[in-house]
Amino acid sequence: MTAKQPASLALPGQVVLVLQGGGALGAYQLGVYEAMHEAGIHVDWVIGTSIGAINAALIAGNAPEHRFARLDEFWHRVTDRTRLDVAATWPGFAPGWDKTFAKLMIIGGGIAGFFQPNPASWFGPLAHLGVDRASYYKIAPLRDTLVSLVDFELLNAGHPRLTVGAVNARTGAMRYFDSRDQRLNVEHIMSSGALPPAFPAVRIDGEPYWDGGIYSNTPVEVVLDDKPRHSSVIFSAQVWNPAGPEPQSIWQIAERQKDIQYASRTESHIARQQQIHRLRHVIRELAKRVPEAERDALDVRELAAWGCETTMRLIKLAAPRLDGDDQLKDIDFTPSGIAARRRAGYEAAMRAIEARPWEAPMDPIEGLSVYSADEE
């Protein structure tokens, strides 16, 4: 499937796309970008963690006319391993068992073009293999896939800017690797998706890094804390939902635990950022009331610098829960699962684009407005 030829749609300020981590759930982001591409919304900055970092690199590392095709190709490759038409072979046999069987095959054999079993793990969990070898799978196939689909020269050209998050396995500190500040390579992308203990740490400048999602899986704060800040329209594609039905079994509890953990306190972070940005606007207004004769004083200018006039419009695109979802939904790389999440992302993004929330008036004292596509 290919996206339609993009039109042209201008938005106020820079356009930022923020992509959560979540394995197979990242297919939702494919649908989100498909809708943006189709609407002619050109991304200025893309930020990702884990699978979101991979999707982000595919966008930043290709020319505009090829971006969606490269994304589509990646997701085609990682679903190819599970194309098992077992349901057609035994129709009506234990509904959903084909997906369960596919997930078991992924756990046992990996996914071509993504990851493969690590024989070293067979020595047992106590074997001292080193942080960059101690894992259940090897991710060399992912390296080959990224190298074949991403133009790193183009990625580092800065159009769009790319930021990926990873956490230092030794210090526990979160780090955002940014194409504005340094040259990024395939290791930076792979480090952001190195979720332990499934995948090994990836070394950058001698330091081991793991998946940034274990520290912060929704890096919206990167935009709001950027220096210098710019007025932005932020599309945040969130694949984990902190809210959900009350679990009734240990299996369901395990799923809810993952939902809450990897949603990364998104709501509280956004609420705090709304407070912070309001304070920046308050400082700006107060600075205007300082007598003109005192405005040039060094201490006054330093205090006034904490204020700003930027406006941030956050568009939340939250992936819905699908029938059959369970705690293994993030490894549901079956064609039907990927297609359903892609369709959900496309529909949510199209609802947001049709609503045009960036055109809504904003109180001049408020710096951050939030629009939720799933509330329409």
Stockholm file with secondary structure:
# STOCKHOLM 1.0

chainA/1-376         MTAKQPASLALPGQVVLVLQGGGALGAYQLGVYEAMHEAGIHVDWVIGTSIGAINAALIAGNAPEHRFARLDEFWHRVTDRTRLDVAATWPGFAPGWDKTFAKLMIIGGGIAGFFQPNPASWFGPLAHLGVDRASYYKIAPLRDTLVSLVDFELLNAGHPRLTVGAVNARTGAMRYFDSRDQRLNVEHIMSSGALPPAFPAVRIDGEPYWDGGIYSNTPVEVVLDDKPRHSSVIFSAQVWNPAGPEPQSIWQIAERQKDIQYASRTESHIARQQQIHRLRHVIRELAKRVPEAERDALDVRELAAWGCETTMRLIKLAAPRLDGDDQLKDIDFTPSGIAARRRAGYEAAMRAIEARPWEAPMDPIEGLSVYSADEE
#=GR chainA/1-376 SS CCCCCCCCCCCSSEEEEEECCCGGGGHHHHHHHHHHHHHTCCCSEEEEETHHHHHHHHHHTSCHHHHHHHHHHHHHHHHGGGCCCHHHHSTTSSTTHHHHHHHHHHHHHCBTTTBEECGGGGGCTTCCCCTTTCSSEECHHHHHHHHHHCCHHHHTTTSSEEEEEEEETTTCCEEEEETTTSCCCHHHHHHHTCCTTTSCCEEETTEEEEEGGGTCSCTTHHHHTCSSCCCEEEEEEECCCSCCCCCCSHHHHHHHHHHHHHHTTHHHHHHHHHHHHHHHHHHHHHHHTSCGGGTTSHHHHHHHTTCCCCCEEEEEEECCCCTTCCTTGGGCCCHHHHHHHHHHHHHHHHHHHHHCGGGSCCCTTCCEEEEEGGGC
#=GC SS_cons         CCCCCCCCCCCSSEEEEEECCCGGGGHHHHHHHHHHHHHTCCCSEEEEETHHHHHHHHHHTSCHHHHHHHHHHHHHHHHGGGCCCHHHHSTTSSTTHHHHHHHHHHHHHCBTTTBEECGGGGGCTTCCCCTTTCSSEECHHHHHHHHHHCCHHHHTTTSSEEEEEEEETTTCCEEEEETTTSCCCHHHHHHHTCCTTTSCCEEETTEEEEEGGGTCSCTTHHHHTCSSCCCEEEEEEECCCSCCCCCCSHHHHHHHHHHHHHHTTHHHHHHHHHHHHHHHHHHHHHHHTSCGGGTTSHHHHHHHTTCCCCCEEEEEEECCCCTTCCTTGGGCCCHHHHHHHHHHHHHHHHHHHHHCGGGSCCCTTCCEEEEEGGGC
//
